[in-house]
Amino acid sequence: MTRLRRAVVTAVASAMALLLTGCGDLSVVPAKFSSTGSLDGKRATIVAFMVSTANHYVGAEVKAMRAEAARLNYRLEVIDNKFDQTEQNQQVRQFLASGKPAAAFVYWPANNDTGINSARLLAARAPVVQLSGRVLPQAEPYITARPGQDNEAIGTTMGTMALKAVDESRAKGVKFRGPKGKPNLLEITYPSGYEAGVVRHNAFFDRVGDAFNLLSTENAKSPDAQGGFTAASQVLSKYKGEGIDIVVAGSNNIGTGVVKALQQYGLQPGKDVTVVVGDFSGDQQPLIKGQIYSAVLQSPVIEGILAVQTVAQLRSAGKVIDGTVQLPEALVQPPLSDTAPSRFTYMPHPAITPQNYESLRVWGRSIRELQF
C-alpha cells in the first residue's frame, strides 16, 4: 500500500472516529500565543497529560522532561492515566475547569482517535505539543507541534537491517528456503490495530519490497515479551517444517519473547534464525548475546528532552515552522536555539547491534543512558 493510499485510509477512518466520538464542535478556536523572546521559562508551568508513568518508557521520559524543564526554568506538572482515554478526557476537563495556569500542554493521547476532543479543548487554552502517534487530520488545527519518535523511520531501519542480514548470510554461502531462494520471513508484531505496529509494518515492507517470502504476520495480544512468546509459539510448529530464515518483531520487548519461543522449538536465534526487532525496549541481553541481530534506538530520554525544548522554542519565537526535521545521529546533544521549532521534529533512530552496543553514543549518552 502506498503512503498516499494509507494517508487517505487513515483520514477516512479518523473522520469516522471524530463523528462517533462527538467531537465535531468547531466553536472552540485554538488560543493564540505571542513571543516571549527568551528560552527562559521564568517558572511558567508546562502541564503534561501522559499515559501511565508506571510504564518504564513513560517513566524514563517524564524523568527527562523534569530535568530539562528545571534546566530551562519551567515548572512541570504531570497528570497520568492507565492508558485509558476515558480517564484522560476526564482529567483534561477537570484541569481546564480548575482555572490553573498552563503556558503549554504536552499531550500523549491514550487513544489517538478518541483523544482528539481533549486536544481541541486544551488548544483553546495554550499550545499543545503531542507525543506519540501521528497527528491525525482532524487533530491538525489543535496540535501545534509533534516531536519525538518516528515509527516510519523505525520500520525503515528494521527493513534496512533485515536486508543487510540477508546479504551477510548469502556472502557466507547460506541458502534460504523460500520460493526462488528467497528468505522465509515470519513477522510478530503489536496487537491488531495498534498504530505503531501498523506504521512500522508498512514502512518495513516498503523498504524490503519483495525480497522476502512472508510466511505470516502474527499480532501479539500484548506488546511485551509474554505476548511475543505466545504469538510465536502458536505458529512455530506450523512453519518450522517450511524453514524460518528470519523473524521480524515490532519491538525488542516482543522480540525477547520470540527468542525464548524459538529456543523452546529447538532453533538457535542468531544461528538458525535471524531476529530483527524494532525499538530497543525491555531486556537487552538477547541482543548483547547475539541472539537478536539488530534493534532500533527509540530513546525516552531524547523524547522527553525534545518535548520540553519544543515548548521553550514555541514560546520564545511565538510560532512554529511548518515542515519536518529528522535530527541526525549526533555525538553530542545539539545546542538549543531560540528559533521557531518545526512542526515535526523527529529523534535519531540508529540501528543497535551486538557490535556497536558498547560504543554507540548519541547526544553524549550511551545506550544504557538513552534507554530505560
C-alpha positions in Angstrom: 0.0 0.0 0.0 1.5 3.4 -1.0 1.9 6.2 1.5 -0.7 8.3 -0.3 -3.3 5.5 -0.1 -2.5 4.9 3.6 -3.0 8.6 4.2 -6.4 8.5 2.5 -7.4 5.4 4.5 -6.2 7.0 7.7 -8.1 10.2 7.0 -11.4 8.4 6.3 -11.0 6.3 9.5 -10.2 9.3 11.6 -13.1 11.2 10.2 -15.4 8.4 11.3 -13.8 8.3 14.7 -14.3 12.0 15.1 -18.0 11.7 14.2 -18.5 8.7 16.5 -16.9 10.5 19.5 -19.0 13.6 19.0 -16.1 16.0 18.9 -17.0 17.8 15.8 -17.8 21.1 17.6 -15.8 23.7 15.7 -16.7 26.6 18.0 -13.5 26.1 20.0 -10.7 28.2 18.5 -7.1 27.4 19.3 -5.5 30.0 21.6 -3.1 32.5 20.1 0.3 32.8 21.7 3.0 35.5 21.3 6.7 35.6 21.6 8.4 35.8 25.0 11.7 36.4 23.3 13.5 34.1 25.6 14.1 30.4 26.2 14.0 31.1 30.0 10.6 29.8 31.2 10.5 32.2 34.2 8.8 29.4 36.2 5.9 29.1 33.9 4.1 25.8 34.1 4.0 23.1 31.4 1.2 20.6 32.0 1.8 17.1 30.7 -1.0 14.7 30.2 0.8 11.3 29.9 -0.1 7.7 29.8 0.9 5.6 32.8 4.2 6.7 34.4 4.3 3.2 35.8 5.4 2.1 32.3 9.2 2.1 32.2 9.4 4.0 28.9 7.0 6.7 30.1 8.6 6.9 33.5 12.0 7.5 31.9 10.6 10.1 29.6 8.9 12.0 32.4 12.2 12.0 34.4 14.0 13.5 31.4 11.2 16.1 31.0 11.6 17.1 34.6 15.3 17.6 34.3 15.0 19.6 31.1 12.2 21.7 32.5 14.3 22.6 35.5 17.2 23.5 33.3 15.1 25.9 31.2 13.4 27.3 34.3 10.0 25.8 33.8 7.7 24.0 36.2 6.3 20.6 35.1 3.0 19.2 36.3 2.3 15.6 35.2 -1.1 14.1 35.1 -1.1 10.5 34.1 -3.6 7.7 33.5 -3.6 4.0 33.0 -3.6 4.1 29.2 -7.3 5.0 29.4 -8.6 7.7 27.1 -11.9 8.0 29.1 -9.9 8.7 32.2 -7.7 11.1 30.3 -10.6 13.0 28.9 -12.0 13.5 32.4 -8.6 14.7 33.6 -8.4 17.3 30.8 -11.8 18.6 31.7 -11.0 18.7 35.4 -7.8 20.6 34.8 -9.4 23.2 32.5 -12.3 23.7 34.9 -9.8 24.3 37.8 -8.5 27.5 36.1 -4.9 26.7 36.9 -2.4 28.4 34.6 -0.6 26.5 31.8 2.0 28.0 29.5 1.7 24.9 27.2 0.5 21.4 27.2 2.4 18.2 26.4 -0.2 15.7 25.4 0.3 11.9 24.9 -3.2 10.6 23.9 -4.1 7.2 25.3 -6.1 6.7 22.1 -5.1 8.8 19.1 -8.6 8.7 17.5 -10.8 9.2 20.5 -8.4 11.7 22.1 -9.0 14.4 19.5 -11.6 16.2 21.5 -9.3 16.6 24.5 -6.6 18.1 22.2 -9.2 20.5 20.9 -10.2 21.6 24.4 -6.6 22.0 25.5 -5.7 24.0 22.4 -8.2 26.7 23.4 -6.1 27.4 26.5 -2.5 27.1 25.3 -0.3 25.4 22.6 -0.4 21.6 22.5 2.7 19.6 21.9 1.7 16.0 21.1 3.8 12.9 21.9 3.5 9.5 20.3 1.3 8.6 17.3 0.6 10.5 14.2 -1.1 13.9 14.2 -4.4 12.8 12.6 -6.1 15.1 10.1 -8.9 16.1 12.4 -6.4 17.0 15.1 -4.2 19.2 13.0 -5.8 22.5 13.9 -5.2 21.7 17.6 -1.7 20.3 17.7 1.0 23.0 17.5 4.0 20.6 17.2 4.9 17.0 17.4 8.4 16.0 18.5 9.7 12.5 19.3 9.8 9.1 17.7 9.1 8.4 14.1 7.6 4.9 13.7 8.0 5.1 9.9 11.8 5.7 10.3 11.9 2.8 12.8 10.2 0.5 10.3 12.5 1.6 7.5 15.6 0.9 9.7 14.3 -2.5 10.5 14.0 -3.2 6.8 17.5 -1.9 6.1 18.9 -4.2 8.8 16.9 -7.2 7.6 18.3 -6.7 4.1 21.8 -6.3 5.5 21.5 -9.6 7.4 20.4 -11.4 4.3 23.4 -10.0 2.3 25.8 -11.1 5.0 24.3 -14.6 5.1 24.4 -15.0 1.3 28.1 -13.9 1.4 28.7 -16.8 3.8 27.0 -19.2 1.5 23.7 -19.6 3.3 20.9 -21.0 1.2 17.4 -19.7 2.0 14.4 -21.9 2.0 11.7 -19.8 0.4 10.5 -19.9 -3.2 13.2 -19.0 -5.7 15.7 -18.9 -2.9 14.0 -16.0 -1.0 14.4 -16.0 2.8 11.2 -17.2 4.6 10.1 -14.4 6.9 7.8 -14.6 9.9 6.5 -11.3 11.5 5.4 -11.0 15.1 4.1 -7.5 15.7 2.0 -5.4 18.0 -1.7 -6.1 18.9 -4.0 -5.7 16.0 -4.8 -2.1 15.1 -2.0 -0.6 17.4 -0.8 2.4 15.4 3.0 1.9 16.0 2.7 -1.7 14.7 0.7 -0.7 11.6 3.1 2.1 10.6 6.3 0.0 11.3 4.9 -2.9 9.3 4.1 -0.7 6.3 7.4 1.1 6.4 9.3 -2.2 6.7 7.7 -3.8 3.7 8.0 -0.5 1.7 11.8 -0.8 2.4 12.3 -4.5 1.6 9.9 -4.8 -1.3 9.6 -8.4 -2.5 13.0 -9.5 -1.1 11.3 -11.9 1.4 8.7 -14.7 1.3 6.3 -13.7 4.0 5.0 -16.8 5.8 2.7 -14.9 8.1 2.1 -11.7 10.1 1.0 -12.5 13.7 -0.3 -10.0 16.2 0.8 -10.4 19.8 -2.0 -10.0 22.3 0.2 -7.7 24.4 3.2 -5.7 23.4 5.7 -7.4 25.7 7.9 -10.5 26.0 5.0 -12.7 27.0 2.9 -11.5 24.1 5.8 -12.2 21.7 6.4 -15.6 23.2 2.8 -16.7 23.0 2.3 -15.4 19.4 5.4 -17.1 18.2 4.7 -20.3 20.0 1.3 -20.6 18.3 2.7 -20.6 14.8 6.3 -22.0 15.0 5.1 -25.6 14.7 3.2 -24.7 11.5 6.1 -23.0 9.8 9.2 -24.8 11.3 8.9 -27.5 8.6 8.9 -24.9 5.8 12.0 -23.3 7.3 12.0 -20.0 9.0 15.0 -17.9 8.0 14.2 -14.6 9.6 11.8 -13.3 12.2 10.9 -9.6 12.5 9.4 -8.4 15.7 7.7 -5.0 16.3 9.9 -4.2 19.3 12.8 -5.7 21.3 10.3 -6.4 24.1 8.2 -8.6 21.7 11.4 -10.0 20.2 12.8 -11.3 23.5 9.7 -13.5 23.8 10.2 -14.6 20.2 13.8 -15.6 21.1 12.5 -17.8 24.0 9.9 -19.4 21.8 12.5 -20.2 19.1 14.7 -21.8 21.7 11.9 -24.0 23.0 11.3 -25.2 19.5 14.9 -26.3 19.1 16.0 -23.3 17.0 19.0 -21.1 17.8 18.4 -17.4 17.4 21.4 -15.8 15.8 22.4 -19.1 14.1 19.5 -21.0 12.7 17.2 -17.9 12.6 17.9 -14.2 12.3 15.8 -12.0 14.5 15.4 -8.3 13.7 13.4 -6.1 16.1 12.1 -2.5 16.4 12.6 -0.2 19.3 15.2 -1.4 21.9 12.8 -1.8 24.8 12.9 -4.3 27.6 15.6 -7.0 28.2 18.8 -6.0 26.4 20.6 -9.3 27.0 19.4 -11.2 23.9 20.9 -8.6 21.6 24.1 -8.4 23.6 24.4 -12.2 23.3 23.9 -12.0 19.5 20.5 -13.8 19.6 19.0 -10.6 18.2 20.7 -9.3 15.1 19.6 -5.6 15.4 17.2 -3.3 17.2 16.5 0.4 16.7 17.1 3.3 19.1 14.0 5.0 20.4 15.1 6.9 23.4 12.6 8.1 26.0 15.3 10.4 27.3 15.7 12.2 24.0 12.0 12.3 23.5 11.4 13.9 26.9 14.1 16.5 26.3 12.6 17.3 22.9 9.1 17.8 24.3 10.3 20.5 26.8 12.6 22.1 24.3 9.8 22.3 21.7 7.7 24.2 24.3 10.5 26.5 25.1 11.2 27.3 21.4 7.5 27.8 20.7 7.1 30.3 23.5 10.4 32.1 22.7 9.6 32.5 19.0 5.9 32.7 19.2 5.4 30.5 16.2 6.1 27.1 14.6 7.6 26.5 11.2 5.6 24.1 9.0 7.7 21.2 8.0 9.6 18.2 9.2 13.1 17.9 10.7 14.8 14.5 11.2 17.5 15.0 13.7 20.9 13.5 12.8 22.7 10.9 14.9 24.9 13.4 16.7 27.7 12.5 19.2 26.8 15.5 21.4 23.5 17.0 22.3 22.7 19.8 19.8 22.6 23.3 21.3 19.1 24.7 21.8 18.4 27.8 19.7 15.7 30.3 20.2 14.4 29.9 16.7 10.9 28.6 16.0 10.7 24.8 16.0 9.5 22.8 13.1 6.0 21.3 13.3 7.5 17.8 13.3 10.9 17.1 14.9 11.9 13.5 15.0 14.7 12.0 17.1 17.5 10.0 15.5 16.8 6.2 15.1 20.1 4.5 14.5 20.4 0.7 14.5 21.8 -1.0 17.6 23.7 -4.3 17.1 25.8 -6.5 19.3 28.9 -4.9 17.6 28.0 -1.3 18.4 26.2 -1.7 21.7 29.1 -0.6 23.8 30.5 2.1 21.5 27.4 3.8 20.2 26.9 7.3 21.5 24.0 9.6 20.8 23.8 13.1 22.3 26.7 12.2 24.6 25.0 9.3 26.1 25.5 5.5 26.0 22.8 3.0 25.1 22.2 2.3 28.8 21.7 6.0 29.5 19.4 6.5 26.5 17.2 3.6 27.2 15.5 2.6 30.4 
